[in-house]
Amino acid sequence: MRKESREMKKRSKILISCLMMVILAAAMMTGCSKKEEAKPEPVRNPLTGSEKFDSAAQGIRPVALVVENAPDARPQWGMTDKKYSPDIILQGEVEGGITRTLWFYADYNKLPKKIGPMRSARPPYIKFSELFDAIFIHWGQSSSSSEYKGANTVFKEDKVDHINQMTYKGKVDLYSRDNSRDVSSEHTGILHGDKVADAIKDKKFRTKTKKKATQLQFGKGIRDLSKNTCGKVTLTWSSRSFEDAVWTYNQESGQYETKDFENNLSRENLLILFDKTQYITKSNYHGTGQGVTYCDYKLAGGKAKLISNGTVKDIRWDVNEDNQLELFTLVEKKDSDKDDEDSEPEKKMVSLNPGKTWIGWASSNNGGKVKINPLKEKKSEEK
């Protein structure tokens, strides 16, 4: 009996030990899972790479707003808004040698209350917005003629979700005018940014972003792009443009700054895209008997420059078969035969530094050019 009792006690101890090990293992696994849950992947702004982004806006479509840049339109309302300046500003030539801008916002629920002056749509800007599956918002549009395909035709052909002040009949008070400046009426149109979300809901637009929309790539931190420094950038849009774009690097802030818009605009990234352009003249503009010549970008891809953190890198860009913007460099295939003349280099995608971006869209075949002035001395410490 004593022997059996000892055996029972021995078995009990073994059983208790096994149970304790199981409980301990389960506790460790639970602890690990809790640690993993405590560090979720941050929600990043898809247009800036910033971690300061509302999770409620994750996966929703961006908006693209047409804002003019004639001298009488400056300074633009909302461009340097302290709460939410545009995530991306695209600037390119339209007609008469002037430029126009397209502002992209990843979260249309947080737009500034006052944005403008709003202006009319042009086909290249619509096409560029489609790369990001953006909802397009504008005040007027160019119209087609026998010589020229206007914005009205592109909207229909491409089935673009857009809101045009000239035809908008929604329930939301989305547009108005600001007559506080001594300028003509075409420079006074404003968009009430805080009403955009309601207007999109009123129009019943799709709000989820397409899976194939452009996904910009961002690094996790600020880095030098190359050993080539860039203290000042001067971009000439074309041989027809009458103003250059000028940006200067501020080593203290780590941003590029410009006075071109008569405000204090700053950006972490400058992206210059050289594209083929064609000038198309439309006769009898608005029944005046006179013609107007439009600058038409072809979205053909080509050379580009990426500028950030006081450095510059030569890259390339194109639009792929899924209608996505690609930024890349070309590298030789590692496994290719050096003697193989048919071997084509591979694309290596380029990442931007986290932050807001200005895109300068210049002509590659009609006199567009860029001048880079290096820094006299670059601070060695990284941000």
C-alpha positions in Angstrom: 0.0 0.0 0.0 2.8 2.3 0.9 4.5 1.6 -2.4 1.3 2.4 -4.3 0.9 5.6 -2.3 4.4 6.7 -3.2 3.7 5.9 -6.9 0.5 8.0 -6.8 2.3 10.9 -5.2 5.0 10.6 -7.8 2.5 10.6 -10.7 0.6 13.6 -9.1 3.8 15.6 -8.9 4.6 14.8 -12.5 1.1 15.7 -13.6 1.2 19.0 -11.6 4.6 19.8 -13.1 3.3 19.2 -16.6 0.3 21.4 -16.0 2.5 24.2 -14.6 4.6 24.0 -17.7 1.6 24.2 -20.0 0.2 27.2 -18.0 3.6 28.9 -18.1 3.9 28.4 -21.8 0.4 29.7 -22.4 1.2 32.7 -20.3 4.3 33.4 -22.3 2.5 33.1 -25.6 -0.2 35.5 -24.3 2.4 37.9 -23.1 4.1 37.8 -26.5 0.8 38.4 -28.3 0.0 41.3 -26.0 3.3 42.8 -26.8 2.7 42.4 -30.5 -0.8 43.9 -30.2 0.7 46.8 -28.2 2.8 47.9 -31.2 0.4 48.0 -34.2 1.7 49.1 -37.6 1.3 52.9 -37.7 -1.3 54.3 -40.2 0.6 56.3 -42.8 -0.6 59.1 -45.1 -0.3 57.5 -48.5 0.7 60.8 -50.1 3.4 61.8 -47.6 4.4 58.7 -45.7 3.7 60.5 -42.4 2.5 58.5 -39.4 0.3 61.4 -38.3 -2.7 60.2 -40.3 -6.3 59.6 -39.2 -7.1 55.9 -39.4 -10.6 56.8 -40.4 -9.2 58.1 -43.7 -7.2 55.0 -44.5 -8.2 53.6 -47.9 -10.4 56.5 -49.0 -9.8 58.3 -52.2 -7.8 61.5 -52.3 -9.1 64.7 -53.8 -7.4 66.9 -56.5 -8.3 70.6 -56.6 -7.5 72.9 -59.4 -6.0 76.2 -58.1 -4.8 79.0 -60.3 -1.4 80.6 -60.2 -1.7 83.9 -62.2 0.0 86.8 -60.4 -3.5 88.2 -59.4 -4.2 84.8 -57.7 -1.4 85.1 -55.2 -1.1 84.3 -52.4 -3.4 81.3 -52.8 -5.8 80.7 -50.0 -5.2 77.5 -48.0 -1.8 76.7 -49.6 0.1 77.2 -46.3 -2.7 76.3 -43.9 -1.1 75.4 -40.6 -3.5 72.6 -39.9 -3.5 71.0 -43.3 -1.5 72.2 -46.3 -1.7 70.1 -49.6 0.0 66.8 -49.3 1.2 67.1 -53.0 1.2 70.2 -55.2 1.5 69.6 -58.9 2.5 72.6 -61.0 2.7 72.8 -64.8 2.1 75.0 -67.8 -1.4 75.6 -69.2 -1.7 78.4 -71.7 -0.1 81.8 -72.4 3.1 80.8 -70.6 1.4 80.7 -67.2 1.3 77.8 -64.8 -1.6 76.2 -62.8 -1.5 74.0 -59.8 -3.3 70.8 -58.7 -3.5 70.2 -55.0 -3.8 66.6 -53.6 -5.1 65.8 -50.2 -5.3 62.3 -48.8 -8.0 63.2 -46.2 -10.8 65.3 -47.6 -12.5 65.4 -44.2 -9.9 67.8 -42.9 -9.5 70.4 -45.7 -9.0 74.1 -44.9 -12.2 76.1 -44.8 -11.1 78.4 -47.6 -9.2 77.2 -50.7 -8.5 79.0 -53.9 -8.7 80.8 -56.2 -10.2 77.8 -58.0 -9.9 77.6 -61.7 -10.9 75.4 -64.7 -9.8 71.9 -65.5 -7.3 71.0 -68.3 -6.9 67.5 -69.7 -3.3 66.8 -68.5 -4.3 67.6 -64.9 -7.3 65.3 -65.1 -5.1 62.5 -66.5 -2.5 63.0 -63.7 -5.3 62.9 -61.0 -6.4 59.6 -62.4 -3.0 58.0 -61.5 -4.1 58.4 -57.9 -7.8 57.6 -58.4 -8.6 61.1 -57.1 -12.0 62.9 -57.0 -11.4 66.0 -59.2 -12.8 69.4 -58.0 -12.7 72.5 -60.2 -14.3 75.7 -61.4 -15.0 75.4 -65.1 -13.3 73.4 -67.8 -11.8 73.7 -71.3 -14.1 72.6 -74.1 -13.4 70.5 -77.2 -13.3 71.8 -80.7 -12.3 70.3 -84.0 -8.6 71.0 -83.2 -8.6 70.3 -79.5 -9.8 67.7 -77.0 -11.0 69.6 -74.0 -11.5 68.7 -70.4 -15.3 68.1 -71.0 -14.5 65.2 -73.3 -11.8 63.7 -71.1 -14.2 63.7 -68.1 -16.8 61.7 -70.2 -14.4 59.3 -71.9 -12.5 58.4 -68.7 -15.6 58.5 -66.5 -14.0 60.7 -63.9 -15.8 61.6 -60.7 -15.6 65.3 -60.6 -17.4 68.4 -59.2 -17.6 71.5 -61.4 -18.8 74.7 -59.9 -20.3 75.7 -63.3 -22.7 72.8 -63.2 -22.9 71.8 -59.5 -26.4 71.7 -58.3 -25.9 69.8 -55.0 -27.4 70.6 -51.6 -24.1 71.7 -50.2 -22.9 75.3 -50.2 -19.6 74.3 -51.7 -18.4 77.4 -53.7 -18.5 81.2 -53.3 -16.4 84.3 -54.1 -14.0 86.4 -52.1 -14.0 90.0 -53.4 -11.7 91.4 -50.8 -8.9 91.8 -53.4 -8.9 94.4 -56.2 -8.8 91.8 -58.9 -11.1 90.6 -61.7 -13.8 88.0 -60.9 -11.9 85.0 -62.3 -9.4 85.3 -59.5 -12.0 85.3 -56.7 -13.6 81.8 -56.7 -13.1 79.9 -53.5 -13.9 76.4 -52.4 -15.3 75.7 -48.9 -13.0 72.9 -47.9 -15.0 72.0 -44.8 -18.0 71.2 -47.1 -16.2 68.9 -49.5 -17.0 65.7 -47.6 -20.7 66.5 -47.6 -20.6 67.3 -51.3 -18.9 64.0 -52.1 -21.5 62.2 -50.1 -24.3 64.2 -51.8 -22.8 63.1 -55.2 -22.7 59.5 -54.1 -19.2 59.0 -55.4 -17.3 55.9 -54.7 -15.0 56.6 -51.7 -12.8 53.6 -51.5 -9.5 53.8 -53.4 -8.9 51.4 -56.2 -6.3 48.7 -55.5 -4.4 49.7 -58.6 -4.1 53.4 -57.8 -0.5 54.7 -57.5 1.1 53.8 -54.2 4.1 56.1 -53.6 7.0 54.5 -51.7 8.5 56.2 -48.7 11.6 55.5 -46.5 11.2 55.2 -42.8 13.4 58.2 -42.1 15.0 61.2 -43.7 18.1 60.3 -45.7 20.5 61.7 -48.3 19.5 60.7 -51.8 23.1 60.8 -53.1 26.4 62.6 -52.6 25.3 65.4 -54.9 24.1 68.4 -52.9 21.3 70.8 -53.9 21.1 74.2 -52.3 18.9 75.9 -55.0 16.7 74.8 -57.8 15.6 76.9 -60.8 13.1 75.2 -63.1 12.2 76.7 -66.5 8.9 75.1 -67.7 9.4 75.6 -71.4 10.6 78.2 -73.9 7.2 79.8 -73.7 6.9 80.3 -70.0 7.6 83.7 -68.5 8.4 82.8 -64.9 10.8 80.2 -63.5 10.2 78.1 -60.3 12.8 78.8 -57.7 13.4 76.8 -54.5 16.1 77.2 -51.9 17.2 74.7 -49.2 16.9 75.7 -45.5 19.4 73.6 -43.6 17.9 74.4 -40.3 14.4 73.1 -41.2 15.6 70.5 -43.7 13.0 71.8 -46.2 13.0 73.6 -49.5 11.3 77.0 -49.5 9.9 79.2 -52.2 8.5 82.7 -52.5 6.9 82.0 -56.0 3.4 82.0 -54.5 4.0 85.1 -52.4 3.8 83.1 -49.2 6.1 80.9 -47.2 5.6 77.5 -48.8 8.0 74.8 -47.8 8.3 71.1 -48.9 10.4 68.1 -47.9 10.5 66.7 -51.4 10.8 68.3 -54.8 10.1 66.1 -57.8 10.8 67.4 -61.3 9.2 65.4 -64.2 10.2 66.1 -67.8 7.5 65.2 -70.2 6.7 65.6 -73.9 4.5 68.5 -74.6 2.4 69.6 -77.6 1.0 73.1 -78.2 -2.5 73.0 -79.6 -4.3 76.2 -80.8 -8.1 76.4 -80.5 -9.5 79.0 -82.8 -12.4 81.4 -81.9 -11.9 81.1 -78.2 -15.2 81.8 -76.4 -16.5 83.4 -79.6 -13.9 86.2 -79.5 -12.5 85.4 -82.9 -9.1 84.9 -81.4 -7.2 81.7 -80.7 -5.8 80.2 -77.5 -2.9 77.8 -77.4 -3.0 75.1 -74.8 0.0 73.1 -73.4 -0.8 69.4 -73.6 1.4 67.1 -71.5 1.6 63.5 -72.9 2.4 61.6 -69.7 5.1 59.9 -71.8 7.6 59.4 -69.0 11.3 60.2 -69.2 14.0 61.9 -67.1 13.3 63.2 -63.6 15.1 64.7 -60.6 14.3 63.9 -57.0 15.5 66.5 -54.5 15.4 66.2 -50.7 17.4 66.8 -47.6 19.9 69.0 -49.4 20.7 66.3 -52.0 19.6 65.5 -55.6 19.3 62.2 -57.5 18.7 61.6 -61.2 15.9 59.2 -61.7 13.3 58.3 -64.3 9.5 58.1 -64.4 6.7 56.6 -66.4 3.1 55.5 -66.3 2.8 51.7 -66.3 0.1 49.5 -67.8 -2.0 49.8 -64.7 -2.0 53.6 -65.0 0.3 54.0 -62.0 3.0 56.6 -61.6 6.4 54.9 -61.3 9.6 56.5 -60.0 12.7 54.4 -60.6 16.3 54.1 -61.6 17.6 51.6 -64.2 20.1 48.9 -63.1 21.7 46.1 -65.0 20.3 42.6 -64.3 22.6 40.7 -62.0 22.1 37.4 -63.8 22.3 38.8 -67.3 25.1 37.9 -69.7 27.3 41.0 -70.2 27.7 40.1 -73.9 23.9 39.8 -74.4 23.0 42.9 -76.4 19.3 42.3 -76.0 19.5 42.4 -72.2 17.5 45.3 -70.8 18.1 46.9 -67.4 15.7 46.4 -64.6 13.6 49.1 -62.8 14.6 49.8 -59.2 11.8 51.7 -57.6 12.7 54.9 -55.8 11.5 55.9 -52.3 10.7 59.4 -51.2 11.6 60.9 -47.9 8.6 61.2 -45.6 7.0 64.6 -46.1 5.1 66.8 -48.4 6.0 67.1 -52.1 6.0 69.7 -54.9 6.0 68.3 -58.4 7.3 70.5 -61.2 6.0 69.2 -64.6 8.2 70.6 -67.3 8.6 70.1 -71.1 11.3 67.7 -72.3 11.0 68.8 -76.0 10.0 72.4 -75.9 12.8 74.2 -73.9 12.2 72.9 -70.3 15.3 72.8 -68.2 16.5 72.8 -64.6 19.5 74.4 -62.9 20.9 72.9 -59.7 23.2 75.0 -57.4 25.0 72.8 -54.9 25.3 73.7 -51.3 28.4 75.5 -50.2 28.6 73.2 -47.2 26.2 70.6 -46.0 25.7 69.8 -42.4 26.8 66.2 -41.6 24.2 65.4 -39.0 21.0 63.6 -40.2 17.5 64.5 -39.1 
